[in-house]
Amino acid sequence: MTELDQLAERMRVHVARLCSVGPDRFPGTAGNRAAVAYVTEELRSAGCSVELLPFPLAGWRRGPASIVVGGQCFAAAPSPFSLPVAAEGVLAPVATARELRLVEDRHPIVLLLHGEIAACQLVPRS
């Protein structure tokens, strides 16, 4: 086994361990605490100095979420980092980045991301 193969196997073990700590690793959860403990122990066993700094964070609890369009109610699955919102606007279904650029100047809108654009995380620019 080459050195690169050994490194790849060690990384595979670490990723598998981090993925096994619980159903999620959102800040403040048991899974997050287990992941931090694992990484801390691994770093310390490698001779690194580790200092854990506390920081305040907003708690998040999964709760019901829905979207009402034309009197019809649809279940929704918000991100744990989403703030609560009650809003009204023109529904703008968007499947691509090109379609998103076309609706940027219309306000107020409620974006319904689906298809290609919803396949990965988006990072807001402004």
Summary of the structure (lengths in Angstrom):
residues: 126
radius of gyration: 20.8
end to end distance: 47.9
largest distance: 62.1
contacts: 205
relative contact order: 0.08
helix: 35%
strand: 14%
